[in-house]
Amino acid sequence: MPVLAGLSAIMLAVLILPFSVKKVEEQLEIFLFIMGCAAVTLTSQWSAGLVKEALLEPLKISAAVLVAGLLFNLLKNPIRKHLNSLISFTGMRAFIFLLIVLLGLLSSVITAIIAALLLVEIIGHLKLERKAEIKVVVMACFSIGMGAALTPLGEPLTTIAIAKLKDLTPPAGFWFFVKHLGPQIILGVIGIGIATIFVAGKLSRLGHGLKEENLENAKDILVRTAKVYLFVMALVFLGTGFKPIVDEYASKISYQLLYWLNMVSAILDNATLTAAEISPKMSLLQIKSAILGLIIAGGMLIPGNIPNIISAGKLKIKSREWAAVGIPVGLAIMLIYFVLIEVLA
């Protein structure tokens, strides 16, 4: 009972404090690292194997963030140079569709972070009416959040899920979510691209719009890479620390309830929730439902996903503006996917 009470207290702190205490939000990686160490200590699970896993697991996604970030910084000017020509060739609506779909699909390779930075760069160049640009940004972040879940390179959520599912039979590997959720995610990304054309409304270029205020340099890229490394390491510790409680309770929850409960990822980082609830003792249907719930609901509000936080911060989109688009769109997508899950179950 003392262990259960302690883990419950840690879980509540992880779920509540980043959303309610500014200092914790600003130093999230360090906070999660401390909480993860506390959970592992409380459950007496420290081992050389765990430390090795925590050191190695973040390497792939951190390397992807670093390399993609440096390449993006080099290619920003050529991207700006050719945007007008591309828009003239395709037309604005076709361009927006391609932007949403390609960012969603590429995010599983270039990472959700770089996809979000690319989105910010392009949106700053479009100079559409503000409301239209906000709608495009929110829809694009839904697409990026879903597409990035295809591979462990895309975002920490998938990295942690794969790490926690290595004890499955057969073990979850790099292509696990491509195999089991690939069609649903790819069709979802395309569907979001089509929906954006109708949701965005008028797409006239006005000569002004959302614009990034602080441009990135090499130091910013290195700091971000270090933060991603520490973030994933912290989630490895959290996932291991929560394992006893997850194995005991989460595997007994129905896939339908898991799906809808994960709407909480609209206000809480979905990678943290993945570390807290995914277990190899779950059925494949439970795992798929939980992940779909997390990646869809994560787009509804700014705190739910890394692309949202980056885009809203750099483009100065307010929480209320994001919610006005994200909540109705997210609920519609959640309902559509729930029907799909029930049909395919």
KOLGUGU-149029 format. One record per residue (C-alpha): residue in three letters; x, y negated, z negated. Coordinates in pm, 1 decimal. Layout:
REM KOLGUGU-149029
@res Ala, px X, py Y, pz Z
...
REM end
This chain:
REM KOLGUGU-149029
@res Met, px 0.0, py 0.0, pz 0.0
@res Pro, px 276.2, py -257.5, pz -74.9
@res Val, px 424.7, py -189.3, pz 271.6
@res Leu, px 83.4, py -228.6, pz 438.3
@res Ala, px 20.6, py -553.2, pz 248.7
@res Gly, px 363.5, py -685.0, pz 345.3
@res Leu, px 320.6, py -599.1, pz 713.6
@res Ser, px -25.3, py -757.7, pz 711.7
@res Ala, px 121.5, py -1076.6, pz 565.1
@res Ile, px 397.5, py -1081.3, pz 829.8
@res Met, px 145.9, py -1022.4, pz 1107.4
@res Leu, px -77.7, py -1305.7, pz 984.4
@res Ala, px 223.9, py -1536.9, pz 966.6
@res Val, px 327.1, py -1442.1, pz 1322.2
@res Leu, px -24.3, py -1497.7, pz 1455.8
@res Ile, px -110.3, py -1818.9, pz 1268.6
@res Leu, px 201.9, py -2024.9, pz 1191.8
@res Pro, px 326.5, py -2083.7, pz 1551.3
@res Phe, px -15.5, py -2225.4, pz 1634.7
@res Ser, px -58.2, py -2436.3, pz 1322.7
@res Val, px 290.5, py -2550.8, pz 1212.2
@res Lys, px 484.5, py -2771.4, pz 1455.3
@res Lys, px 829.2, py -2682.4, pz 1316.8
@res Val, px 757.8, py -2312.8, pz 1367.5
@res Glu, px 630.5, py -2378.0, pz 1720.8
@res Glu, px 947.4, py -2572.1, pz 1805.3
@res Gln, px 1176.3, py -2298.5, pz 1666.3
@res Leu, px 959.6, py -2000.7, pz 1763.8
@res Glu, px 1244.0, py -1769.8, pz 1863.6
@res Ile, px 1424.1, py -1808.0, pz 1529.5
@res Phe, px 1097.7, py -1770.6, pz 1336.7
@res Leu, px 1006.2, py -1448.0, pz 1520.7
@res Phe, px 1358.9, py -1313.8, pz 1470.5
@res Ile, px 1329.8, py -1366.7, pz 1093.1
@res Met, px 982.0, py -1209.1, pz 1086.0
@res Gly, px 1105.1, py -912.9, pz 1291.7
@res Cys, px 1399.3, py -852.6, pz 1057.9
@res Ala, px 1164.3, py -875.4, pz 760.8
@res Ala, px 925.9, py -617.2, pz 912.3
@res Val, px 1208.0, py -371.4, pz 988.2
@res Thr, px 1350.4, py -416.6, pz 637.6
@res Leu, px 1009.8, py -367.1, pz 475.9
@res Thr, px 957.1, py -38.3, pz 660.7
@res Ser, px 1318.9, py 79.8, pz 610.2
@res Gln, px 1380.2, py 130.6, pz 983.6
@res Trp, px 1723.7, py -26.1, pz 1027.0
@res Ser, px 1960.2, py 191.0, pz 1231.3
@res Ala, px 2249.3, py 159.0, pz 1473.6
@res Gly, px 2014.2, py 273.3, pz 1751.8
@res Leu, px 1767.1, py -6.0, pz 1678.6
@res Val, px 2038.4, py -273.1, pz 1674.2
@res Lys, px 2176.9, py -139.0, pz 2004.0
@res Glu, px 1827.8, py -145.4, pz 2158.4
@res Ala, px 1769.3, py -501.7, pz 2036.4
@res Leu, px 2099.4, py -615.6, pz 2187.5
@res Leu, px 2052.5, py -439.9, pz 2522.3
@res Glu, px 1677.7, py -478.1, pz 2587.4
@res Pro, px 1684.7, py -855.7, pz 2652.5
@res Leu, px 1975.8, py -839.2, pz 2898.6
@res Lys, px 1782.6, py -777.6, pz 3221.5
@res Ile, px 1521.2, py -1048.7, pz 3179.8
@res Ser, px 1777.6, py -1295.9, pz 3039.2
@res Ala, px 2008.9, py -1234.6, pz 3336.2
@res Ala, px 1714.1, py -1278.3, pz 3573.7
@res Val, px 1620.2, py -1608.1, pz 3405.0
@res Leu, px 1980.8, py -1733.8, pz 3426.0
@res Val, px 2046.2, py -1636.5, pz 3788.8
@res Ala, px 1704.9, py -1746.9, pz 3915.3
@res Gly, px 1733.3, py -2074.1, pz 3722.3
@res Leu, px 2073.2, py -2159.4, pz 3870.7
@res Leu, px 1956.6, py -2065.9, pz 4222.4
@res Phe, px 1641.4, py -2270.7, pz 4183.0
@res Asn, px 1845.2, py -2572.8, pz 4074.6
@res Leu, px 2057.3, py -2541.6, pz 4389.7
@res Leu, px 1755.2, py -2496.4, pz 4618.3
@res Lys, px 1533.7, py -2774.8, pz 4481.5
@res Asn, px 1635.5, py -3031.9, pz 4741.1
@res Pro, px 1590.4, py -2798.5, pz 5043.2
@res Ile, px 1248.6, py -2699.2, pz 4902.3
@res Arg, px 1144.2, py -3063.8, pz 4879.3
@res Lys, px 1276.9, py -3132.5, pz 5228.7
@res His, px 1070.7, py -2861.8, pz 5398.8
@res Leu, px 746.2, py -2886.8, pz 5198.4
@res Asn, px 584.2, py -3154.3, pz 5413.5
@res Ser, px 659.7, py -2959.1, pz 5731.8
@res Leu, px 511.9, py -2642.0, pz 5583.5
@res Ile, px 197.4, py -2819.9, pz 5463.9
@res Ser, px 152.7, py -2982.0, pz 5807.6
@res Phe, px 186.1, py -2640.2, pz 5971.2
@res Thr, px -51.7, py -2446.2, pz 5744.1
@res Gly, px -295.9, py -2714.7, pz 5629.2
@res Met, px -342.7, py -2798.4, pz 5260.2
@res Arg, px -596.4, py -2526.1, pz 5172.3
@res Ala, px -395.8, py -2245.6, pz 5332.7
@res Phe, px -83.7, py -2382.6, pz 5164.5
@res Ile, px -251.7, py -2376.9, pz 4821.6
@res Phe, px -367.5, py -2018.1, pz 4882.4
@res Leu, px -15.7, py -1909.7, pz 4980.6
@res Leu, px 132.4, py -2097.5, pz 4684.4
@res Ile, px -93.7, py -1920.7, pz 4433.4
@res Val, px -44.0, py -1572.7, pz 4581.7
@res Leu, px 330.3, py -1593.9, pz 4647.3
@res Leu, px 412.9, py -1740.1, pz 4305.8
@res Gly, px 204.1, py -1466.3, pz 4144.0
@res Leu, px 371.7, py -1184.3, pz 4331.7
@res Leu, px 725.0, py -1328.0, pz 4323.0
@res Ser, px 705.7, py -1392.9, pz 3948.6
@res Ser, px 767.1, py -1022.8, pz 3884.9
@res Val, px 1110.5, py -1068.7, pz 4048.9
@res Ile, px 1213.2, py -1431.5, pz 3987.1
@res Thr, px 1051.0, py -1432.9, pz 3636.9
@res Ala, px 741.0, py -1618.8, pz 3521.5
@res Ile, px 959.9, py -1901.9, pz 3391.7
@res Ile, px 1118.6, py -1976.5, pz 3728.9
@res Ala, px 783.1, py -1936.8, pz 3904.4
@res Ala, px 639.3, py -2198.9, pz 3666.8
@res Leu, px 931.3, py -2435.6, pz 3731.8
@res Leu, px 883.0, py -2388.9, pz 4106.0
@res Leu, px 511.9, py -2463.6, pz 4062.4
@res Val, px 593.7, py -2786.1, pz 3873.9
@res Glu, px 834.0, py -2892.4, pz 4148.9
@res Ile, px 580.7, py -2831.0, pz 4425.4
@res Ile, px 287.1, py -2989.2, pz 4243.4
@res Gly, px 493.4, py -3302.1, pz 4184.0
@res His, px 539.5, py -3326.2, pz 4560.3
@res Leu, px 177.1, py -3266.0, pz 4665.1
@res Lys, px 37.5, py -3593.1, pz 4522.5
@res Leu, px -325.3, py -3479.0, pz 4514.8
@res Glu, px -600.9, py -3622.3, pz 4296.2
@res Arg, px -521.6, py -3543.3, pz 3928.7
@res Lys, px -825.1, py -3321.3, pz 3862.2
@res Ala, px -752.6, py -3114.1, pz 4171.8
@res Glu, px -386.8, py -3071.9, pz 4075.1
@res Ile, px -478.8, py -2962.0, pz 3722.6
@res Lys, px -711.8, py -2697.8, pz 3866.7
@res Val, px -438.3, py -2573.6, pz 4101.9
@res Val, px -184.2, py -2557.4, pz 3815.9
@res Val, px -418.1, py -2363.2, pz 3584.7
@res Met, px -514.6, py -2117.0, pz 3858.2
@res Ala, px -149.3, py -2072.9, pz 3955.7
@res Cys, px -59.4, py -1993.8, pz 3593.5
@res Phe, px -330.7, py -1725.6, pz 3582.9
@res Ser, px -171.6, py -1578.5, pz 3896.6
@res Ile, px 184.4, py -1601.9, pz 3760.5
@res Gly, px 83.1, py -1451.1, pz 3425.8
@res Met, px -77.0, py -1154.0, pz 3599.0
@res Gly, px 187.7, py -1099.3, pz 3867.0
@res Ala, px 477.7, py -1121.0, pz 3622.5
@res Ala, px 337.3, py -819.9, pz 3435.8
@res Leu, px 430.7, py -588.3, pz 3722.7
@res Thr, px 796.1, py -547.1, pz 3619.5
@res Pro, px 1014.5, py -593.2, pz 3307.9
@res Leu, px 1195.0, py -875.8, pz 3491.8
@res Gly, px 877.2, py -1081.6, pz 3510.3
@res Glu, px 810.8, py -1176.1, pz 3150.6
@res Pro, px 878.7, py -1062.9, pz 2790.5
@res Leu, px 533.0, py -900.0, pz 2763.4
@res Thr, px 626.3, py -629.5, pz 3014.4
@res Thr, px 982.1, py -597.2, pz 2883.6
@res Ile, px 851.4, py -523.8, pz 2534.8
@res Ala, px 569.1, py -297.2, pz 2654.6
@res Ile, px 813.8, py -80.0, pz 2852.9
@res Ala, px 1053.4, py -66.6, pz 2556.0
@res Lys, px 774.1, py 44.5, pz 2322.9
@res Leu, px 645.6, py 306.8, pz 2567.1
@res Lys, px 976.9, py 484.8, pz 2623.5
@res Asp, px 849.9, py 776.2, pz 2410.7
@res Leu, px 560.5, py 848.0, pz 2646.9
@res Thr, px 565.7, py 1170.8, pz 2845.9
@res Pro, px 698.4, py 1096.9, pz 3104.0
@res Pro, px 874.1, py 787.5, pz 2961.5
@res Ala, px 759.7, py 448.0, pz 3088.6
@res Gly, px 1015.3, py 314.7, pz 3336.2
@res Phe, px 1073.8, py 1.8, pz 3543.2
@res Trp, px 780.5, py 71.8, pz 3779.1
@res Phe, px 532.4, py 186.8, pz 3511.8
@res Phe, px 291.6, py -105.1, pz 3550.4
@res Val, px 329.9, py -116.4, pz 3928.8
@res Lys, px 216.1, py 245.4, pz 3931.9
@res His, px -69.9, py 212.6, pz 3684.3
@res Leu, px -189.0, py -146.7, pz 3730.2
@res Gly, px -35.9, py -252.0, pz 4062.6
@res Pro, px -354.9, py -250.0, pz 4277.4
@res Gln, px -562.8, py -427.8, pz 4010.2
@res Ile, px -300.9, py -697.8, pz 3957.3
@res Ile, px -222.7, py -755.2, pz 4326.4
@res Leu, px -591.3, py -779.2, pz 4418.3
@res Gly, px -640.6, py -1010.5, pz 4119.9
@res Val, px -362.2, py -1242.5, pz 4236.4
@res Ile, px -510.8, py -1256.1, pz 4588.2
@res Gly, px -858.1, py -1312.9, pz 4442.8
@res Ile, px -728.8, py -1602.8, pz 4230.8
@res Gly, px -569.4, py -1751.6, pz 4543.0
@res Ile, px -902.1, py -1738.7, pz 4728.5
@res Ala, px -1094.3, py -1873.6, pz 4428.7
@res Thr, px -852.9, py -2167.4, pz 4394.0
@res Ile, px -953.6, py -2299.8, pz 4735.6
@res Phe, px -1311.7, py -2336.1, pz 4609.5
@res Val, px -1233.7, py -2431.2, pz 4247.1
@res Ala, px -987.3, py -2709.8, pz 4334.6
@res Gly, px -1240.9, py -2909.8, pz 4534.3
@res Lys, px -1116.8, py -3202.8, pz 4743.4
@res Leu, px -749.2, py -3167.0, pz 4839.7
@res Ser, px -664.8, py -3506.6, pz 4990.0
@res Arg, px -312.8, py -3645.3, pz 4945.1
@res Leu, px -336.7, py -3980.9, pz 4763.5
@res Gly, px 27.1, py -4079.3, pz 4723.2
@res His, px 29.8, py -4011.8, pz 4347.0
@res Gly, px -41.1, py -3719.7, pz 4113.7
@res Leu, px 113.1, py -3506.7, pz 3839.7
@res Lys, px 489.4, py -3539.1, pz 3819.8
@res Glu, px 768.3, py -3385.9, pz 3612.7
@res Glu, px 932.9, py -3650.6, pz 3394.3
@res Asn, px 1247.1, py -3473.0, pz 3270.6
@res Leu, px 1461.5, py -3302.2, pz 3534.2
@res Glu, px 1660.0, py -2989.1, pz 3442.2
@res Asn, px 2037.1, py -2949.6, pz 3436.4
@res Ala, px 2273.3, py -2653.7, pz 3386.6
@res Lys, px 2270.4, py -2698.7, pz 3008.4
@res Asp, px 1889.2, py -2669.9, pz 3001.6
@res Ile, px 1910.1, py -2343.5, pz 3198.6
@res Leu, px 2167.3, py -2194.5, pz 2958.9
@res Val, px 1965.2, py -2297.0, pz 2652.4
@res Arg, px 1648.6, py -2145.4, pz 2803.0
@res Thr, px 1833.5, py -1819.9, pz 2879.8
@res Ala, px 1958.9, py -1797.2, pz 2520.7
@res Lys, px 1607.5, py -1860.0, pz 2388.7
@res Val, px 1462.3, py -1585.7, pz 2609.6
@res Tyr, px 1732.4, py -1343.2, pz 2487.6
@res Leu, px 1660.0, py -1418.8, pz 2120.9
@res Phe, px 1283.6, py -1409.1, pz 2183.4
@res Val, px 1293.9, py -1058.5, pz 2333.1
@res Met, px 1532.3, py -937.1, pz 2062.0
@res Ala, px 1291.4, py -1067.1, pz 1797.3
@res Leu, px 1002.0, py -886.0, pz 1965.0
@res Val, px 1196.8, py -556.7, pz 1963.2
@res Phe, px 1236.6, py -591.0, pz 1585.8
@res Leu, px 871.4, py -689.1, pz 1541.8
@res Gly, px 751.8, py -397.1, pz 1751.6
@res Thr, px 961.1, py -151.6, pz 1550.4
@res Gly, px 855.0, py -303.5, pz 1219.1
@res Phe, px 485.2, py -290.7, pz 1307.1
@res Lys, px 508.4, py 64.7, pz 1443.6
@res Pro, px 365.5, py 239.0, pz 1131.8
@res Ile, px 57.1, py 18.4, pz 1120.6
@res Val, px 8.3, py 29.9, pz 1499.7
@res Asp, px 36.5, py 409.2, pz 1509.5
@res Glu, px -212.0, py 437.4, pz 1225.6
@res Tyr, px -480.8, py 195.1, pz 1344.8
@res Ala, px -443.0, py 62.1, pz 1701.2
@res Ser, px -453.3, py 404.2, pz 1867.7
@res Lys, px -798.3, py 462.9, pz 1712.9
@res Ile, px -959.6, py 151.2, pz 1864.5
@res Ser, px -1167.5, py 203.7, pz 2179.6
@res Tyr, px -1026.6, py 69.8, pz 2504.9
@res Gln, px -1329.9, py -159.2, pz 2544.5
@res Leu, px -1274.5, py -320.7, pz 2204.2
@res Leu, px -899.0, py -353.0, pz 2264.2
@res Tyr, px -969.3, py -532.9, pz 2591.2
@res Trp, px -1201.1, py -793.5, pz 2437.7
@res Leu, px -1002.2, py -831.5, pz 2113.9
@res Asn, px -705.4, py -935.6, pz 2323.6
@res Met, px -886.3, py -1252.0, pz 2421.6
@res Val, px -699.8, py -1385.5, pz 2118.3
@res Ser, px -398.6, py -1415.1, pz 2350.0
@res Ala, px -562.7, py -1733.8, pz 2479.0
@res Ile, px -424.1, py -1904.7, pz 2168.7
@res Leu, px -138.5, py -1671.0, pz 2076.4
@res Asp, px 161.7, py -1567.9, pz 2282.6
@res Asn, px 76.1, py -1242.4, pz 2458.4
@res Ala, px 428.1, py -1098.6, pz 2431.9
@res Thr, px 406.1, py -1125.0, pz 2052.5
@res Leu, px 70.5, py -947.3, pz 2057.4
@res Thr, px 219.3, py -675.8, pz 2280.0
@res Ala, px 493.0, py -616.5, pz 2022.9
@res Ala, px 231.0, py -592.5, pz 1751.7
@res Glu, px -16.7, py -353.6, pz 1912.3
@res Ile, px 116.8, py -139.7, pz 2200.5
@res Ser, px 211.0, py 215.2, pz 2098.3
@res Pro, px 300.6, py 539.9, pz 2280.2
@res Lys, px 26.1, py 705.0, pz 2071.2
@res Met, px -235.1, py 514.2, pz 2271.4
@res Ser, px -402.4, py 674.4, pz 2571.7
@res Leu, px -314.3, py 541.4, pz 2916.0
@res Leu, px -660.8, py 383.8, pz 2939.0
@res Gln, px -608.5, py 202.9, pz 2606.8
@res Ile, px -267.3, py 74.4, pz 2720.9
@res Lys, px -399.7, py -48.0, pz 3056.4
@res Ser, px -703.2, py -215.2, pz 2897.2
@res Ala, px -491.6, py -384.0, pz 2630.0
@res Ile, px -239.9, py -519.2, pz 2882.9
@res Leu, px -509.3, py -644.6, pz 3120.8
@res Gly, px -686.1, py -820.7, pz 2834.8
@res Leu, px -360.0, py -986.8, pz 2729.8
@res Ile, px -245.7, py -1107.8, pz 3072.1
@res Ile, px -588.3, py -1240.7, pz 3175.0
@res Ala, px -681.7, py -1418.1, pz 2851.2
@res Gly, px -328.2, py -1557.2, pz 2829.5
@res Gly, px -414.3, py -1806.4, pz 3103.3
@res Met, px -715.5, py -1959.1, pz 2929.3
@res Leu, px -536.1, py -2204.8, pz 2698.7
@res Ile, px -188.9, py -2363.5, pz 2697.7
@res Pro, px -34.7, py -2154.4, pz 2412.8
@res Gly, px -134.4, py -1821.8, pz 2569.6
@res Asn, px 148.9, py -1776.0, pz 2815.7
@res Ile, px 496.4, py -1908.5, pz 2899.5
@res Pro, px 398.4, py -2050.0, pz 3244.9
@res Asn, px 114.6, py -2247.9, pz 3083.3
@res Ile, px 346.0, py -2399.5, pz 2822.8
@res Ile, px 610.4, py -2495.9, pz 3080.7
@res Ser, px 364.5, py -2639.6, pz 3334.2
@res Ala, px 150.4, py -2830.2, pz 3084.7
@res Gly, px 456.0, py -2970.9, pz 2907.1
@res Lys, px 636.7, py -3091.2, pz 3218.0
@res Leu, px 325.5, py -3225.2, pz 3395.1
@res Lys, px 167.2, py -3378.0, pz 3081.1
@res Ile, px -157.3, py -3179.5, pz 3105.3
@res Lys, px -363.7, py -3211.9, pz 2787.6
@res Ser, px -509.1, py -2912.8, pz 2603.0
@res Arg, px -866.0, py -3026.9, pz 2670.8
@res Glu, px -796.2, py -3066.5, pz 3044.5
@res Trp, px -647.8, py -2716.9, pz 3058.9
@res Ala, px -933.6, py -2560.0, pz 2862.3
@res Ala, px -1198.8, py -2719.6, pz 3086.4
@res Val, px -1064.5, py -2509.3, pz 3374.1
@res Gly, px -899.8, py -2215.7, pz 3197.2
@res Ile, px -1185.3, py -2101.6, pz 2971.3
@res Pro, px -1462.2, py -2061.0, pz 3233.6
@res Val, px -1221.4, py -1912.5, pz 3488.4
@res Gly, px -1068.0, py -1677.5, pz 3229.6
@res Leu, px -1406.8, py -1556.3, pz 3106.7
@res Ala, px -1517.0, py -1487.5, pz 3465.2
@res Ile, px -1200.4, py -1287.4, pz 3537.3
@res Met, px -1231.6, py -1099.9, pz 3205.5
@res Leu, px -1588.5, py -998.0, pz 3291.4
@res Ile, px -1496.5, py -886.8, pz 3645.1
@res Tyr, px -1208.1, py -673.6, pz 3518.3
@res Phe, px -1414.4, py -523.5, pz 3238.9
@res Val, px -1665.3, py -397.9, pz 3496.6
@res Leu, px -1373.0, py -265.9, pz 3704.9
@res Ile, px -1225.3, py -84.7, pz 3402.4
@res Glu, px -1562.1, py 74.7, pz 3322.3
@res Val, px -1608.2, py 187.9, pz 3684.1
@res Leu, px -1256.5, py 337.1, pz 3705.9
@res Ala, px -1250.9, py 486.5, pz 3353.6
REM end
